[in-house]
């Protein structure tokens, strides 16, 4: 009888131990433990759609996504797990303090868009989708550009982090100066050839560069990039890249594309951004670009 009790007790103890071990193994495997990635998010390049895809994927694959994007400072995905993705409207050099020290050596990527198309899209989105009151004085994209030509650093807008992305050569300044770019623009600073060279140097250090013009291939391009979560992004059956911030404004009278005059003026105002964009397409880590 005592022998039976002892055997039973040992069996129960072993079963409990195995169950506990199983729980510990499950807990250890529950969260994603692979390498991290930092997304240098340039506004109106399709980055919000990328953010949403990673947020969806985080819930599916058990990792958090940290957003440090101006007024938006949130965590999505599986928030019970550590962040595997950090996305920010900042420069590459800022990743260790914008995210946290665990992202100091994280792989990096960014998204770029043809500069005139980016600014035109931002105008339509702010004026028609967000219906910002400070855009009412600009009936057309050309009106905004002419205002910028006359008063390039005297913002007509409310104090919003989006404002400085209308400024001439905003992407060059953002990549060259990171968190300081907005302060520089508001102090009448104008982008220089030196800033362009700094921005080019920063792009050389990014592990992968994607382009808005081929968003339809983005998941395949990311899968082939060798970046962290490449297989997860390319193989997900439920998380897809959409178009989260496209301005559906034709019913409100917005233009489908910029006029020739507007393109000429926007080109004049953003010559450094255009040179930076063309330079990025020549880099070996440029993915999904049309030469």
Backbone bond lengths (Angstrom), bond angles and torsions (degrees), N, CA, C in turn:
res aa  C-N    CA-C-N  psi(-1)  N-CA   C-N-CA  omega(-1)  CA-C   N-CA-C  phi
1 X - - - 1.466 - - 1.529 110.80 -
2 X 1.366 114.87 -47.72 1.461 118.84 179.20 1.519 111.02 -63.61
3 X 1.343 115.54 -34.90 1.455 120.03 178.12 1.502 111.07 -63.94
4 X 1.357 116.82 -40.57 1.448 120.40 178.58 1.525 111.34 -64.64
5 X 1.338 114.94 -40.85 1.472 119.47 179.60 1.519 110.25 -63.94
6 X 1.361 116.47 -41.95 1.461 120.33 -179.26 1.518 111.27 -64.13
7 X 1.354 115.35 -43.66 1.454 119.29 179.04 1.509 111.09 -62.76
8 X 1.369 114.42 -42.08 1.468 118.84 179.06 1.517 111.25 -63.21
9 X 1.340 115.85 -41.79 1.455 120.30 -179.28 1.521 111.08 -63.72
10 X 1.365 114.90 -42.66 1.462 119.08 179.30 1.525 110.27 -63.86
11 X 1.355 116.58 -40.79 1.461 121.29 179.44 1.520 111.34 -61.19
12 X 1.347 115.65 -44.64 1.464 120.41 -179.60 1.526 110.30 -64.89
13 X 1.354 115.43 -42.18 1.463 119.33 -179.86 1.517 111.08 -63.63
14 X 1.338 115.26 -42.52 1.465 118.94 179.15 1.519 111.35 -64.99
15 X 1.337 115.01 -42.01 1.464 119.43 179.72 1.520 110.70 -62.51
16 X 1.351 115.00 -42.09 1.467 118.90 178.86 1.517 110.97 -64.30
17 X 1.349 115.06 -39.42 1.458 118.72 179.03 1.509 111.95 -65.15
18 X 1.341 116.27 -42.53 1.455 120.06 177.96 1.520 111.29 -64.05
19 X 1.362 115.08 -39.56 1.459 119.00 178.80 1.516 110.76 -63.69
20 X 1.347 116.70 -42.30 1.460 120.80 179.25 1.522 111.01 -65.19
21 X 1.364 114.49 -42.08 1.445 118.37 178.06 1.525 111.21 -61.60
22 X 1.351 114.43 -40.42 1.460 118.96 178.03 1.504 111.91 -62.00
23 X 1.348 115.97 -40.55 1.467 119.37 177.84 1.515 111.19 -63.44
24 X 1.370 116.21 -42.28 1.454 119.72 -179.98 1.523 111.45 -64.78
25 X 1.367 115.32 -41.32 1.454 118.86 177.46 1.521 111.00 -62.52
26 X 1.341 116.74 -40.91 1.465 121.32 -179.77 1.524 109.96 -63.85
27 X 1.375 114.49 -42.42 1.462 118.51 -179.47 1.530 110.78 -63.93
28 X 1.374 114.95 -38.11 1.449 118.91 -179.03 1.529 111.35 -68.69
29 X 1.330 116.32 -32.11 1.450 120.76 -177.23 1.525 112.66 -90.05
30 X 1.311 117.79 -10.91 1.455 120.46 -171.45 1.528 112.14 -65.23
31 X 1.328 117.31 -43.33 1.456 120.88 -177.53 1.529 111.22 -94.51
32 X 1.318 115.16 145.27 1.460 121.38 174.68 1.526 109.25 -61.39
33 X 1.332 116.86 132.75 1.465 120.80 -177.50 1.520 112.35 -122.57
34 X 1.332 117.35 14.09 1.462 120.38 -178.90 1.516 112.57 -79.41
35 X 1.317 115.91 -167.42 1.460 121.95 -177.51 1.527 111.37 -70.72
36 X 1.333 115.52 156.26 1.455 122.05 -177.68 1.529 110.43 -99.42
37 X 1.342 114.88 162.74 1.463 119.64 179.64 1.525 109.93 -139.55
38 X 1.337 116.00 140.90 1.462 123.32 -179.21 1.517 108.84 -113.60
39 X 1.339 116.31 125.44 1.456 122.98 -177.77 1.525 109.70 -103.08
40 X 1.336 117.61 113.11 1.462 122.86 174.80 1.527 106.63 -81.14
41 X 1.338 116.83 98.79 1.464 122.63 -169.14 1.528 110.64 -92.87
42 X 1.322 116.78 103.95 1.460 122.61 172.72 1.521 107.99 -84.92
43 X 1.324 117.25 130.19 1.468 121.09 -173.63 1.520 112.81 -64.13
44 X 1.367 115.31 144.68 1.461 125.25 177.43 1.530 112.46 60.16
45 X 1.325 115.00 42.39 1.460 120.66 173.73 1.528 111.32 -119.78
46 X 1.337 116.95 4.17 1.459 121.26 -174.98 1.511 112.47 99.70
47 X 1.325 116.10 4.76 1.457 120.65 -175.97 1.517 114.95 -64.60
48 X 1.335 117.71 -31.49 1.465 119.67 179.80 1.526 110.92 -65.49
49 X 1.326 116.45 -33.73 1.462 120.31 176.24 1.526 110.39 -66.79
50 X 1.333 116.17 -38.71 1.465 120.89 176.30 1.527 109.93 -64.78
51 X 1.334 116.60 -42.74 1.463 120.81 176.82 1.529 111.25 -55.73
52 X 1.322 115.94 -46.38 1.468 120.45 -177.78 1.524 111.41 -65.93
53 X 1.324 116.78 -37.51 1.465 119.34 177.75 1.527 110.23 -62.66
54 X 1.329 117.76 -45.15 1.460 120.02 -180.00 1.527 111.19 -66.71
55 X 1.345 117.29 -35.00 1.456 119.80 176.14 1.518 111.55 -61.39
56 X 1.335 115.95 -43.23 1.465 121.50 176.60 1.519 110.70 -64.03
57 X 1.320 116.45 -45.15 1.460 121.55 -177.98 1.531 111.33 -65.41
58 X 1.340 116.13 -33.18 1.452 119.80 178.45 1.520 112.43 -61.59
59 X 1.328 116.00 -38.88 1.470 119.59 177.09 1.525 110.93 -68.16
60 X 1.322 115.89 -34.82 1.462 121.01 -177.65 1.525 112.38 -76.44
61 X 1.342 116.70 -36.87 1.468 121.48 -173.83 1.524 113.45 -111.71
62 X 1.311 116.54 6.60 1.465 122.18 173.38 1.527 114.79 66.07
63 X 1.331 115.00 64.11 1.456 121.03 168.90 1.525 108.10 -150.50
64 X 1.323 116.54 157.09 1.460 121.86 178.87 1.523 109.89 -94.54
65 X 1.336 115.44 156.83 1.458 122.75 176.02 1.523 107.50 -122.41
66 X 1.324 116.49 122.20 1.460 122.09 -177.45 1.518 109.76 -99.77
67 X 1.346 116.83 125.23 1.458 122.71 179.13 1.522 108.73 -108.66
68 X 1.333 116.21 124.24 1.461 121.27 173.74 1.520 105.45 -126.80
69 X 1.343 115.82 81.94 1.457 121.13 -169.40 1.518 110.32 -130.39
70 X 1.349 115.22 79.68 1.457 119.56 179.89 1.513 110.63 63.58
71 X 1.350 117.24 -122.60 1.460 119.85 -179.47 1.517 113.24 -72.76
72 X 1.334 117.29 -12.68 1.460 121.11 -179.52 1.519 109.25 -95.30
73 X 1.328 116.29 112.73 1.460 121.92 179.75 1.527 107.19 -136.63
74 X 1.328 115.00 85.06 1.459 120.53 -172.98 1.518 110.40 -135.31
75 X 1.322 115.50 172.06 1.461 122.20 175.07 1.518 108.45 -126.74
76 X 1.337 116.61 131.26 1.462 121.33 178.48 1.528 108.58 -124.16
77 X 1.339 115.78 -165.64 1.455 119.69 -175.13 1.516 110.04 74.78
78 X 1.320 117.37 -145.59 1.460 122.14 175.85 1.517 107.56 -89.13
79 X 1.319 116.39 96.76 1.465 120.95 -173.62 1.522 113.36 -73.73
80 X 1.336 117.56 -5.28 1.460 120.32 175.35 1.522 111.34 -83.47
81 X 1.336 116.30 -6.85 1.462 122.10 -178.33 1.522 110.49 -112.38
82 X 1.322 117.68 161.06 1.468 120.24 176.92 1.516 111.65 -64.44
83 X 1.336 117.08 154.97 1.457 121.90 178.92 1.529 109.97 -72.23
84 X 1.327 115.40 132.50 1.461 121.46 174.52 1.520 110.46 -107.78
85 X 1.339 116.49 -16.95 1.461 122.30 -179.45 1.522 108.24 -129.18
86 X 1.324 116.48 133.36 1.464 121.59 172.19 1.516 107.42 -124.86
87 X 1.325 116.93 128.94 1.466 121.59 -179.12 1.523 109.17 -124.28
88 X 1.325 116.57 131.54 1.464 119.72 -173.20 1.523 111.64 -150.07
89 X 1.353 115.37 146.75 1.465 121.67 171.85 1.524 108.13 -83.17
90 X 1.314 115.84 62.45 1.460 120.93 -176.79 1.514 109.34 -140.34
91 X 1.310 116.59 176.50 1.460 121.07 -179.71 1.518 110.67 -86.41
92 X 1.315 115.61 167.63 1.459 121.47 179.57 1.516 111.56 -59.62
93 X 1.328 116.78 -38.70 1.452 121.21 -176.06 1.524 112.85 -67.27
94 X 1.338 117.46 -13.61 1.465 120.75 -174.76 1.521 113.29 -91.84
95 X 1.334 118.88 -1.80 1.455 120.04 -167.18 1.518 114.55 -62.77
96 X 1.350 118.09 -31.62 1.455 118.91 -174.96 1.525 112.86 -73.34
97 X 1.343 117.55 -28.12 1.463 118.00 179.04 1.524 112.68 -104.29
98 X 1.342 118.40 -22.82 1.459 120.69 176.46 1.526 109.67 -70.12
99 X 1.317 116.89 -43.25 1.470 120.55 178.74 1.521 107.25 -91.94
100 X 1.310 118.30 -99.15 1.457 122.99 169.89 1.519 107.82 -160.01
101 X 1.317 116.30 177.56 1.458 120.11 -172.83 1.525 112.71 -61.21
102 X 1.345 118.02 -24.37 1.455 120.67 -179.68 1.529 112.19 -68.65
103 X 1.327 117.12 -15.66 1.466 121.00 178.71 1.531 112.34 -97.22
104 X 1.322 117.11 5.56 1.459 120.19 -175.87 1.519 111.86 -59.20
105 X 1.325 117.02 -37.86 1.466 121.41 -179.48 1.524 112.30 -110.61
106 X 1.325 116.52 20.71 1.471 120.31 -178.78 1.523 111.04 -68.58
107 X 1.325 116.10 152.18 1.463 120.56 171.54 1.532 108.49 -65.73
108 X 1.332 116.21 155.03 1.462 120.08 -173.76 1.522 111.57 -133.05
109 X 1.335 115.33 150.50 1.459 120.04 171.59 1.521 109.43 -152.09
110 X 1.327 115.64 162.81 1.455 120.79 176.65 1.518 109.30 -142.79
111 X 1.337 115.07 168.78 1.467 123.00 176.13 1.518 107.94 -122.41
112 X 1.326 116.89 135.13 1.458 121.24 176.76 1.525 109.79 -123.31
113 X 1.328 114.52 159.38 1.462 120.83 179.43 1.520 108.69 -141.31
114 X 1.320 116.52 147.48 1.466 119.99 177.07 1.532 108.05 -50.60
115 X 1.348 118.59 124.23 1.466 122.00 -168.26 1.519 115.78 -56.29
116 X 1.341 118.82 -39.03 1.460 119.54 -179.14 1.522 109.87 -68.75
117 X 1.321 116.66 -42.66 1.466 120.58 178.49 1.531 110.88 -63.72
118 X 1.334 117.02 -36.49 1.470 120.27 179.70 1.525 111.18 -64.51
119 X 1.339 116.50 -47.40 1.463 120.17 -178.73 1.528 111.25 -66.75
120 X 1.327 117.01 -40.72 1.464 121.60 178.28 1.534 110.45 -61.97
121 X 1.327 116.54 -43.02 1.457 120.76 178.84 1.528 111.03 -64.35
122 X 1.331 116.24 -40.18 1.465 120.53 179.03 1.527 110.72 -63.83
123 X 1.331 116.82 -39.64 1.465 120.71 177.63 1.528 110.63 -60.89
124 X 1.335 117.37 -49.99 1.468 120.65 -179.30 1.531 111.55 -62.81
125 X 1.312 115.93 -39.76 1.468 119.18 -178.42 1.520 111.18 -66.15
126 X 1.320 116.84 -45.40 1.465 119.83 -178.52 1.526 111.82 -69.86
127 X 1.339 116.94 -40.85 1.463 120.05 -174.85 1.522 112.19 -76.50
128 X 1.334 117.55 -43.32 1.461 120.24 -171.45 1.530 113.81 -103.05
129 X 1.323 117.19 -36.85 1.464 118.88 -178.59 1.525 110.81 -83.01
130 X 1.332 116.45 -51.62 1.464 120.33 178.63 1.525 112.23 -81.41
131 X 1.336 116.81 -21.65 1.461 123.04 -179.21 1.527 111.46 52.71
132 X 1.315 114.92 50.26 1.453 120.37 179.65 1.523 110.07 -68.83
133 X 1.309 116.24 131.74 1.464 121.16 -177.32 1.528 111.87 -64.68
134 X 1.338 117.50 -29.56 1.459 119.72 -179.12 1.527 112.44 -76.62
135 X 1.339 116.99 -0.46 1.463 120.49 174.70 1.523 111.78 -98.66
136 X 1.333 118.15 -5.27 1.463 121.28 -174.57 1.517 113.02 -63.67
137 X 1.336 117.29 -29.60 1.465 119.58 -178.00 1.527 112.78 -74.00
138 X 1.340 116.82 -10.89 1.461 120.76 -179.96 1.521 109.11 -106.46
139 X 1.329 115.83 101.90 1.466 120.06 -178.25 1.523 111.39 -70.56
140 X 1.324 115.97 -31.46 1.457 120.39 -177.73 1.525 110.23 -134.74
141 X 1.315 115.46 167.28 1.458 122.10 174.21 1.528 109.88 -58.85
142 X 1.330 116.68 -38.02 1.460 121.11 178.61 1.516 112.42 -61.95
143 X 1.339 117.45 -38.46 1.467 120.85 177.47 1.531 110.39 -59.90
144 X 1.305 116.28 -42.59 1.471 120.38 178.60 1.525 110.51 -63.96
145 X 1.320 116.62 -44.90 1.468 120.29 -178.50 1.520 111.82 -63.26
146 X 1.328 116.51 -41.13 1.468 119.25 179.60 1.526 110.47 -65.60
147 X 1.319 116.97 -35.54 1.462 120.29 176.29 1.528 110.06 -64.78
148 X 1.340 115.99 -42.09 1.462 119.71 179.23 1.524 111.51 -66.33
149 X 1.333 116.65 -33.90 1.463 120.18 179.05 1.522 110.45 -66.48
150 X 1.326 117.03 -39.28 1.460 121.06 -178.43 1.519 112.11 -81.17
151 X 1.337 116.23 -36.04 1.477 120.96 -177.11 1.526 108.97 -135.02
152 X 1.321 118.01 67.34 1.463 120.65 -170.64 1.519 115.14 -60.81
153 X 1.328 118.79 -28.74 1.459 119.91 -175.52 1.533 112.01 -124.68
154 X 1.330 115.34 18.60 1.462 119.65 173.87 1.521 106.32 -108.87
155 X 1.324 115.73 88.28 1.457 120.98 -170.69 1.516 111.93 -61.85
156 X 1.326 114.50 132.55 1.462 120.24 174.81 1.519 110.80 -90.15
157 X 1.328 116.08 1.36 1.459 120.47 -172.71 1.525 111.52 -100.40
158 X 1.321 114.11 166.99 1.456 119.74 173.54 1.517 108.96 -69.15
159 X 1.318 117.52 167.06 1.450 121.71 -177.17 1.525 109.59 -73.63
160 X 1.309 115.74 88.44 1.458 121.50 -177.12 1.508 107.66 -134.80
161 X 1.348 117.57 142.04 1.452 120.06 -175.86 1.528 112.75 -64.26
162 X 1.352 117.56 -14.86 1.464 120.49 177.65 1.526 110.67 -72.72
163 X 1.333 116.48 -26.71 1.463 120.96 -172.06 1.518 112.62 -49.40
164 X 1.336 116.36 -50.11 1.448 117.98 -169.01 1.525 112.49 -72.37
165 X 1.324 118.48 -9.28 1.461 119.14 175.74 1.532 111.69 -76.30
166 X 1.313 118.42 -9.02 1.462 121.50 171.04 1.527 111.19 -85.92
167 X 1.303 117.24 -17.08 1.464 120.48 -176.85 1.521 110.55 -65.28
168 X 1.340 117.31 151.72 1.470 120.02 178.18 1.527 112.40 -56.16
169 X 1.338 115.56 135.25 1.471 122.39 176.25 1.529 112.67 55.32
170 X 1.326 115.43 41.89 1.460 120.84 -176.15 1.523 112.78 -65.03
171 X 1.324 118.03 -36.26 1.459 120.28 -178.25 1.528 110.29 -69.51
172 X 1.326 116.86 -40.73 1.459 120.57 176.11 1.515 111.18 -57.43
173 X 1.339 115.89 -47.32 1.456 120.04 -179.12 1.524 111.57 -66.72
174 X 1.330 116.86 -39.37 1.460 120.39 -179.35 1.529 111.60 -64.05
175 X 1.324 116.70 -45.42 1.459 119.72 -179.39 1.529 111.99 -72.05
176 X 1.332 116.42 -30.46 1.463 119.59 -178.96 1.522 112.56 -78.30
177 X 1.352 116.58 -34.99 1.464 119.78 -171.10 1.524 114.40 -120.39
178 X 1.312 117.86 -8.41 1.460 119.78 176.51 1.504 113.13 57.68
179 X 1.321 116.24 -126.12 1.455 122.24 -174.35 1.533 112.54 -62.78
180 X 1.323 117.52 -22.82 1.470 121.41 -177.96 1.520 112.57 -83.42
181 X 1.334 118.30 -11.68 1.467 120.72 -172.88 1.519 112.55 -59.37
182 X 1.328 116.94 -45.18 1.460 119.64 -177.68 1.518 110.92 -63.15
183 X 1.322 117.15 -41.38 1.465 120.89 178.82 1.521 110.47 -62.32
184 X 1.318 116.68 -41.76 1.459 120.75 179.49 1.526 111.45 -62.56
185 X 1.333 116.21 -44.15 1.464 119.81 -179.44 1.515 111.90 -63.17
186 X 1.316 116.23 -39.46 1.464 119.78 -178.93 1.528 111.88 -73.52
187 X 1.320 116.70 -9.29 1.471 119.72 177.30 1.534 110.81 -105.96
188 X 1.363 115.03 23.42 1.462 122.33 176.02 1.530 113.72 68.83
189 X 1.322 116.36 22.44 1.465 119.79 177.76 1.530 109.69 -75.40
190 X 1.327 116.88 137.45 1.455 121.96 178.63 1.524 110.05 -113.06
191 X 1.320 115.79 136.74 1.457 120.85 -178.62 1.525 110.76 -59.76
192 X 1.324 115.82 141.65 1.457 122.19 -177.33 1.532 110.23 -118.81
193 X 1.326 115.41 171.25 1.459 120.21 175.23 1.530 110.02 -61.52
194 X 1.324 116.30 -33.56 1.465 120.22 176.53 1.516 111.95 -62.45
195 X 1.350 116.54 -39.93 1.471 120.18 176.89 1.529 110.83 -63.36
196 X 1.328 115.49 -39.49 1.464 119.83 178.48 1.520 110.64 -61.41
197 X 1.334 116.96 -44.08 1.460 119.72 -179.90 1.524 111.23 -65.70
198 X 1.342 116.81 -36.12 1.471 120.09 176.46 1.518 110.48 -65.36
199 X 1.335 116.60 -43.26 1.466 120.84 178.61 1.528 111.09 -62.53
200 X 1.330 116.93 -40.18 1.464 120.44 176.95 1.533 110.56 -61.90
201 X 1.326 116.09 -42.18 1.470 119.85 178.83 1.523 111.53 -62.55
202 X 1.328 116.08 -37.51 1.462 119.87 178.34 1.522 110.79 -65.83
203 X 1.340 116.65 -41.82 1.461 119.84 179.98 1.523 111.40 -64.63
204 X 1.323 117.31 -33.29 1.457 120.29 178.26 1.533 111.61 -61.72
205 X 1.330 116.13 -27.46 1.463 120.64 -176.63 1.528 113.33 -87.16
206 X 1.327 116.98 -14.84 1.464 120.32 179.27 1.527 108.91 -71.65
207 X 1.326 116.31 138.90 1.472 120.06 -175.67 1.522 113.09 -71.81
208 X 1.333 117.47 -30.02 1.468 120.24 179.40 1.516 109.66 -151.94
209 X 1.342 116.07 142.45 1.464 122.68 177.27 1.520 108.17 -124.10
210 X 1.326 116.16 123.46 1.459 122.13 177.65 1.528 109.13 -108.76
211 X 1.344 115.71 163.11 1.461 119.97 -174.87 1.525 110.57 -130.47
212 X 1.324 114.39 134.69 1.462 121.53 -177.00 1.521 112.75 -59.60
213 X 1.321 117.22 -31.14 1.451 120.63 -174.62 1.534 112.92 -63.19
214 X 1.313 117.06 -16.78 1.461 120.43 177.37 1.520 110.30 -127.39
215 X 1.330 115.73 50.14 1.455 120.81 178.73 1.522 111.98 -61.88
216 X 1.323 116.77 -28.12 1.465 119.55 -177.51 1.524 111.79 -64.90
217 X 1.334 117.15 -19.89 1.469 120.49 179.88 1.526 111.76 -104.43
218 X 1.332 117.50 6.98 1.468 119.52 -169.36 1.524 112.80 -60.09
219 X 1.320 118.28 -46.15 1.467 119.11 -177.61 1.524 111.57 -63.35
220 X 1.314 117.81 -39.38 1.461 120.38 176.80 1.529 110.72 -66.65
221 X 1.336 115.72 -41.43 1.461 119.33 178.87 1.531 110.92 -63.35
222 X 1.329 116.00 -41.19 1.465 119.41 179.40 1.531 110.25 -66.11
223 X 1.311 116.65 -40.63 1.472 120.61 178.96 1.516 110.86 -58.45
224 X 1.337 116.98 -35.91 1.458 121.51 -177.53 1.529 113.44 -90.00
225 X 1.335 116.36 2.58 1.464 120.28 -173.52 1.517 113.49 -81.21
226 X 1.329 117.40 -22.42 1.453 120.49 -174.65 1.515 113.69 81.21
227 X 1.330 117.56 5.26 1.460 121.47 178.18 1.522 110.88 -73.56
228 X 1.341 117.92 160.27 1.459 120.00 173.26 1.529 111.13 -54.49
229 X 1.330 116.45 144.42 1.468 124.39 179.25 1.525 112.37 68.77
230 X 1.335 117.21 17.00 1.465 120.42 -178.55 1.525 111.61 -60.92
231 X 1.328 116.67 -45.86 1.461 119.77 -179.79 1.522 111.01 -66.60
232 X 1.329 116.09 -38.62 1.463 120.25 -179.32 1.531 110.93 -65.74
233 X 1.327 117.01 -43.10 1.469 120.78 179.10 1.522 110.58 -64.79
234 X 1.309 117.07 -43.51 1.456 120.70 -177.18 1.509 114.41 -76.74
235 X 1.336 116.21 -23.82 1.462 118.68 -174.14 1.501 115.72 -107.43
236 X 1.335 118.71 3.19 1.459 120.41 -178.12 1.526 111.10 -68.09
237 X 1.316 115.33 137.10 1.462 120.32 179.51 1.522 112.72 -95.44
238 X 1.337 117.02 -8.66 1.462 119.31 -174.90 1.524 114.01 -126.91
239 X 1.335 118.58 -9.59 1.459 121.54 -178.64 1.523 109.13 -113.86
240 X 1.324 115.10 117.05 1.458 120.53 -175.50 1.513 110.52 -128.37
241 X 1.329 115.06 154.01 1.454 120.61 179.39 1.523 109.74 -80.19
242 X 1.342 115.72 119.51 1.460 120.40 178.09 1.513 110.32 -104.09
243 X 1.321 115.80 -152.39 1.466 121.92 175.85 1.520 106.31 -137.05
244 X 1.327 115.57 84.45 1.457 120.74 -166.54 1.515 115.23 -75.82
245 X 1.348 117.88 -22.93 1.467 119.25 -174.53 1.517 112.88 -129.13
246 X 1.320 116.48 35.10 1.455 119.55 175.01 1.523 108.90 -79.94
247 X 1.314 115.84 132.14 1.469 120.17 -178.57 1.531 109.61 -77.76
248 X 1.305 116.46 112.60 1.467 121.41 176.35 1.520 107.09 -92.21
249 X 1.342 115.76 82.57 1.463 119.04 -166.24 1.519 114.59 -125.20
250 X 1.317 118.21 5.99 1.466 119.08 -177.90 1.520 111.94 -60.68
251 X 1.325 116.24 -33.11 1.464 120.09 177.85 1.519 111.49 -65.82
252 X 1.346 116.62 -21.65 1.465 121.04 179.57 1.523 112.41 -95.32
253 X 1.324 116.35 2.15 1.454 119.85 175.37 1.509 116.16 94.61
254 X 1.331 118.81 14.68 1.457 119.06 179.69 1.531 110.51 -75.70
255 X 1.309 116.25 154.19 1.463 121.12 179.10 1.524 109.97 -77.01
256 X 1.335 116.27 145.37 1.458 120.37 178.11 1.522 111.29 -75.18
257 X 1.325 116.68 -30.93 1.451 120.91 -179.86 1.518 110.13 -151.15
258 X 1.315 116.05 162.26 1.461 120.84 -179.88 1.519 110.40 -72.37
259 X 1.338 116.19 148.39 1.466 120.71 176.33 1.528 109.59 -74.71
260 X 1.320 116.26 166.92 1.466 120.54 178.03 1.521 111.22 -58.90
261 X 1.333 116.39 -40.70 1.466 120.26 179.02 1.520 111.01 -64.12
262 X 1.337 116.57 -41.57 1.460 120.37 179.29 1.521 111.26 -65.91
263 X 1.328 116.87 -40.24 1.462 120.70 178.11 1.527 110.68 -62.24
264 X 1.326 116.10 -42.24 1.469 120.20 179.54 1.520 111.17 -62.11
265 X 1.339 117.18 -44.39 1.461 121.12 -178.94 1.529 110.86 -69.63
266 X 1.331 117.01 -42.32 1.467 120.66 178.91 1.517 110.90 -63.58
267 X 1.332 117.09 -36.29 1.460 121.28 177.44 1.521 110.80 -64.36
268 X 1.326 116.13 -41.98 1.468 121.30 178.26 1.531 110.84 -61.80
269 X 1.323 116.63 -41.50 1.466 120.94 -176.51 1.527 112.84 -75.23
270 X 1.340 117.01 -24.30 1.467 120.31 -171.87 1.529 112.28 -123.16
271 X 1.308 116.82 37.08 1.462 120.67 -175.54 1.532 112.11 -61.85
272 X 1.338 117.43 -36.39 1.462 119.69 -179.86 1.524 111.15 -70.79
273 X 1.331 116.64 -40.25 1.469 120.08 176.80 1.528 111.27 -61.59
274 X 1.331 116.10 -38.72 1.467 120.25 179.68 1.529 110.32 -66.21
275 X 1.324 116.68 -43.05 1.464 119.51 177.67 1.528 110.63 -63.86
276 X 1.329 117.05 -39.48 1.466 120.93 178.68 1.527 111.51 -63.67
277 X 1.329 115.91 -41.63 1.460 121.12 179.26 1.527 111.26 -63.17
278 X 1.324 116.71 -45.15 1.464 120.60 179.48 1.530 110.54 -65.86
279 X 1.316 116.77 -36.80 1.463 120.91 176.38 1.521 111.03 -63.03
280 X 1.334 117.13 -43.14 1.465 121.14 -178.22 1.523 111.82 -58.64
281 X 1.324 116.53 -35.44 1.465 121.15 -178.46 1.530 112.65 -67.72
282 X 1.335 116.86 -17.71 1.462 120.33 -179.41 1.524 112.77 -90.48
283 X 1.321 117.93 -9.36 1.466 121.04 -176.00 1.527 110.98 -75.36
284 X 1.320 117.46 148.54 1.471 120.31 -178.02 1.526 113.86 -64.86
285 X 1.332 117.53 -24.42 1.460 120.03 179.68 1.530 113.22 -90.72
286 X 1.336 116.68 9.32 1.464 121.02 176.89 1.526 108.46 -75.57
287 X 1.313 116.68 125.08 1.477 122.35 -175.72 1.530 110.14 -122.57
288 X 1.299 116.91 138.01 1.449 120.75 175.54 1.511 114.17 69.49
289 X 1.344 117.40 26.99 1.468 120.04 -179.99 1.519 109.66 -101.73
290 X 1.304 114.39 152.33 1.465 120.55 173.70 1.508 108.32 -100.97
291 X 1.313 119.27 110.84 1.471 121.32 -175.09 1.530 110.72 -59.64
